[in-house]
Amino acid sequence: MIKSNKRKILFYCASIPTVMLYKIARVLKKNGYSAILFTMCEKHRFNHKFYSEVFDKIVCSNFQFFKISQKSVPYFFKRIFSLFKFSVLLKFSKPYIWIGAMGGNWQLRLVHKYFLKKSPFIYFPYDIISHFFGSREEALKTTKNFEINAERYCLENADGIMHKGNPDELKYLNGRIHENLNIVPLQLNFMPYCSKEFIIQTNIPKLQNKDKEIHIVSAGYMSNHQKSIEGFSELVNKLSRQKIHMHVYMLIDHISKEKEKEYIKNFFSSVIKNAYFHLHDSLGPKELIREMSKYDFGFFTYAYTKPENIEITLCMGNKLSSYLEAGLPSICYEKTKFMSDMIEKNGMGVSFNLDNIGKLKQKLKKLNYKKMVKNVEMVREDFDMDKNFIRLKQFIDVVINSKSRQNFKNKENI
């Protein structure tokens, strides 16, 4: 049953929904809110049953935006009614507040200006374009001008901003691709916390018990930049020479199935025959946590970045909570400074670079693994979605009250 509109929170996801949004919706629903999901993607690209556990209603566009060509014309005509229906339902949704997430800033701009202008808007960018480029000229080489402008619009016109990386990451926005940016003052740093329903006990039998070799796992998306592919290949080869197994569960939901197969084939072609490299089929979120628990370490893989890219030093990967939930210490690329500092400070893992990865096994053998697992158990108790709900609730209330005062002033000026 849908609850009162006064408590209805709408999530607009500009692509495939993520587990973090699931966890946020879960804690909101647990505390008396109604969570509604509008997602701009094809319906077969996400697990509807899984997200239905926490969202009272899911509206999927069953439509994916991509470059228009002669081949895509039939697709547009076939799906245009689904997009129209999606737009009508969005227009008349009347949420208590809405959260725009997951890239596609141009979509969020349109939704705010033409569909949900009267409702308080929380902007929740996963990746901030400004962090990737040192200048607008550099950004325009790979990013459309309207997307850059849309990011600025959201940063300046939202009623509040949520972000999940370094608490100070928004301070670095001005003077890179945006000049004289007047960023929204209401902000909440809200990380991809653990959820109790995902947590696995740490006494699960390990593969190492059978073959006496170290098994590490990497789950999620990897950049297909050529230098990232070359770096990953070098990394796998250096690990295999130490008899360290690398297990990969890769999921790329934002592109078509055909392109996903091509992407994976190209990325792993140089290592697929390596006996210590294991490419697994993607799994559902809860199944993945259980599967990962049999390995020894969660792994944040190497990613090539240009010197002006500060995103890598400020980011917080969603997979950290997945590794914590699986009871795994982490091995983190040292350039991901915010994450690697957090991991090492709490004694729940180690960092690496491509120069010292060849000695990783020696480093791991010197560690007190049981103590690290105990530290993982302690950290995930505090790095918990339920414990951070009160911060989220207070932020939502402040944003709504601020919007109400703004609307009142606007009426007075009429």
N, C-alpha and C positions, 0 to 999 in steps of 0.2 A: 504494500500500500504506500502511495506517495504521501509524504508528510506535508505540512503547511508550507506555502511558498516563502514564508518568513525565514525558514531554515533551509531552503533549497539552495545548494551550492552547485553551480554548473562548471564543469571542466571542459574547456575547449582545447582539444589536442590537434595541432596542425598536421600531425602524421599519425603513426602507430602509438597507442598508449603504452606506458612503461610500468614496470613493477612499482616504481616509486609512487606513481599516481594511484596505483592500487592500494598501497599502504596508507597513503594520505586519506583516500576515500574510506578505507576500512576504519581508521581511527575517528573520522568525522561521523560515520554512521553509528559507530559504537557509542558516541556521545550525543546522539539525538538529532544529528543533521541528516538531510537527504542529499545524496550525491548523484548528480546526473552527468553523463558523459556524452559529449558530441565529439566525434572523431572523424577527421578528414582522411579517409583511407578506404581501400577495398576491403569488404567484410571478411574475406578469406585470409587476410594477412595478420589477424590477431585472434587470440583465443577468447571468443565471446563468452563461453561458459565460465571461464576463470574470472573475467572482469565483472560478470553478472553477480558474483558472490558479494560484491561491495557497492556496486552502482545500482540504484533503484531503477534507472532507465538508461539504456544505451541507444544513441542515435548515430548510425554510421552512414556516411555519404555514399559508400560503395563506389567511390569515384577517386581517382588519383590524378593530380595535375602533372603534366609533363609536356615536353616540347611538342608543339603542334606540327604534324607532318601529314602527308597524303595517307600514310598507313594508319594514322591515329583517328582519322575522321569517323570511321564506323564506330569506334570505341566511344567517342564523344556523343554521337547520336543515340547509342544504346544506353548510355548511363546518364544522360542529361536530365531525365525525369527524376532519378534518384537524388541528384544534386539539388534540383528545384524543391523537392519534398523536404530535404535536409534543411535548406535555407528557410523555408516557411516555418518549420517546427522551431528553428533557432530564433526566428524573429518574434514568435509568440511565446517563448519559454518563460520570460519574466522571472529570472532567478533573484534570490536574495543578494547574491554576489557571484561573480564568475572569475575563474582562474584560467588565463591563457598560457598554454605551455607548449614546449617541444618545437622550437624553430618556427619556420614559416611566418616570420614577423609580418609579412605583407598580408597574410590571412588575418592575423590578430588585429592589425590596423583596420581592415575592412569590417571585421566583426564589431569592433568598438565604435567605429564611426556610423555604421548603417544598420546594425542589428541590436546591439546591447548598450547603447549610449547611456541610457538612464540607470543602468545597474553598475554598482561599484566593480572596478576592474583591477585584479591583481595580475601583474605581468610576471611570469615565471620562466625566464629563458634558461634552457639547459646549457647551451653554448652561446657565449656572447661574442659576436663578430668582432667587436672592438679589441678583444684580447688577442686575436689571431694576427692582426696586421698593425704595423707601425704608422701607416698613413692611408688616406683614402685612395690615393693612386695605386698603392699596392693591393688594397682590397678589391678594387675594380677589375683587377686582372682575373679574378676567379669568382667574384660575387656581383650579382646584379645591383645596379644603382638603386632600384626601387626597394630592394631588400635592406640595403644599408639605411636608406631613408626611413623605412618602416621600423627598423630597430630604434632609431632616434625618436620617432613618434611614440613608440611604446614606453621608452625610458622617460619621456617628458610628460606623457598624457595619461599614463596609468594612474590609478589612485594609490597603488602600493606595489612594491617589487619584492618578490621572493628570489633568493639565489642560493645555490648549494655548494659553492666553493669556499675559498679563503674568506673569512669574515670581512676582510678589507678589499676584496676584489673590485668592488664598484668604484673605489677611489681612483682606479687606474684608467677610467674610461675617457676622461676629458683630454683633448689634445692628441689623440691618436687618429681615428677616422672621423671623430666628431669634434668640432670646435665649438666652444662656448655652450656646452651641453648643460641644460638646466634639469638635472635628474630629479626624479620624485624623491622627496625626503623620507617618506614612510617606507622602511625597508626591513626585511626579515631574512636573516641567514638561517636556512633550514636544510639540513643535510639529508642524504639518503639513509635514514636510520634503519635499524633492524626491526623486524616484526616477530613477535613471539611465535606466531603460527608457522614460521619458516625455520625456526631454530632446531638444529640437530644436536643430540648429545655427542660428546667428544670421545665416547668409548667405542665408536664404530671401527670394526676391523679394517686395517689398511692393506692396500696392495703390496706395500713394502714387506709385510709379514710373510708373503709368499716368495718374492724374488730377491729380497734384501737390497733393492735399488730404490732410489728416490723418485717419486712421482709428483710432478707439479701440474697445475691446471690453469688454463686461461679461458674465461668465458666472456662472450659479448662481441662487440664490434671491433674491427681493426682497420686502420686507414690503409687504403690501397695505393698511397703515394709510392712511386717506384723505389725511392730510398728507404721507405719503411719496409717494403717487401724484401729488399736486399739485406736490411738490418735484421729482419726476422729470420731469414735464411741463415745468416751468419750466426745468429744467436742459437738456433736449433742445432746447427752443426757443432758449435762449441759445447753445448749441453750434452749432446750425444757422445762426444769424445770422453765425457766424464761419467757416462752411463746414467745420465739423468733423463727420465722420460718426460716428454711434454705432451699433455692432453689438451685438445682445443675443442670447445663447443662454440661455434660461431653462428650468430644470428644476424641477418641483415634484412630487417623488415620494411625499410623505407623504399625499396626498389622491387621490381617484379621478380617472380620466381625464376624466370629464365635468366635475368641479369644477375640474380643472386648466385645461381649455379656457375655462371661465367666468372663472376667476381671471385668466388672461392677457388675455382680451378686455376685461375691466373695467380692468385695469391700464394697458393701452397704447392704449385707445380714443382718447385725446386727441392722440396723437402718431403713430398708425399711418400717416397720410397725409403725414407730413412726409418730404420727399425725402431728408433726411439721417439718417433713422432707419431701421434695418434689423433686423427681427425674423427670426431664423433658427430652423430646426428644431433640437431638441436632438440632440446627438451623443454617441457613446461617449467615455469619458475620453481614450483615446489619440488618437482621431480629432479630438476637440475641441482638444487641444494643437497638433496639426499645422495645424488650421484657423486658430487664433488667431495663429499665427506670422506670418501675412501682414499683420497689422495693426501699428500703430505703438506703442500703449500699452495696457496692461491698466487697467481702470477700476473703482474701488470707488465704487459709486453712493451718492447721498444717501439717508439714511434718517432719518425723523423720530423723535426720542426725547424723552421728558420729562426735565426737569432732574435728577430723582432717579435716572435710569437711568445707572449707571456702567459697564454692560457695554460700551457703545460705546467707552469710553476704554481698556478693558483687553483687548479681544478680539484674536484673531489669526485672520483669515479663511483658510479652506482654499484660496481662490482665489489667494492670494499665491504659493504653490508652483506653481500652474498657470501663472501669468504668468511666473514665473522659468523654468519648464521650456520655455515657448514662446519664451523669449529676449526678453521684453517688459519695458521699464521700466513703472512704475506711476504712476497718478494717483489720489491717495487723499484722501478726505474728511477734513479736518483734525481733526474731532471724534474720529476713530478714532486717538487720540493714540499708543497703543503702536505701531500699525502705521505711521502717518505718520512718527513719529520714526525708526523703524527704516529706512524707505524713504529718507528724506532724509539721515540720517546716513551711509548707505552709498552715496549718490549714484546711486540707481537709480530715481529718480522725484521727483515733486513733490506737494504737497498743495493743496487748494482749499476754498473755502466758497461758498455761494450768492451772496455779495456780490461776490466777485472772479472768479467763473467766466466772466463776460462778457469778461474779458481773458485767458482761458486761452491762446488762440492766440499772443498776444504773448509770454507767458511761455515757451511751448513752443519758439517760434522762437529764443529767446535761449539755449536749452540746447545743450550739446554732446552730440548724440544718440549718436554713435559711442562716446563715453566712457561714457555711461550704460549702453550695451549691454555694454561691456567689464566694467563694475562688476557687471551682472547675471550675467555668466558667472563672475566671481570669487565672488559671494555664493552662487550655487547650488552651487558646489563644496563650500562649508562647510555650507550649509543642506541637508544630505544625509542621507537615512534610513540608509544603510549606516554612515556615520561616527558616527551617534548610537545605533547598535545596542547598543554595549557598555553605555551608560547604562541602556537598557531592560532588558538581561539582568541587570545588577547589581540593578536595582530589583525585578525578578521574583524573583530569588534571595533578597533581603532580606525581601520580603513572605512568601514560602513559609517561610523559616526562622522568621519571627516567628509565623506561624500554627501551625507545628509546636510551638514552645515553649509557645504558648497552649494547644494541645490536650493537651500533656503535663501542664501545670499543672492543667487541668480534670480529667484522669484521677487525678492525685494527690489531688484534693479529694473525689473520689467515695468 
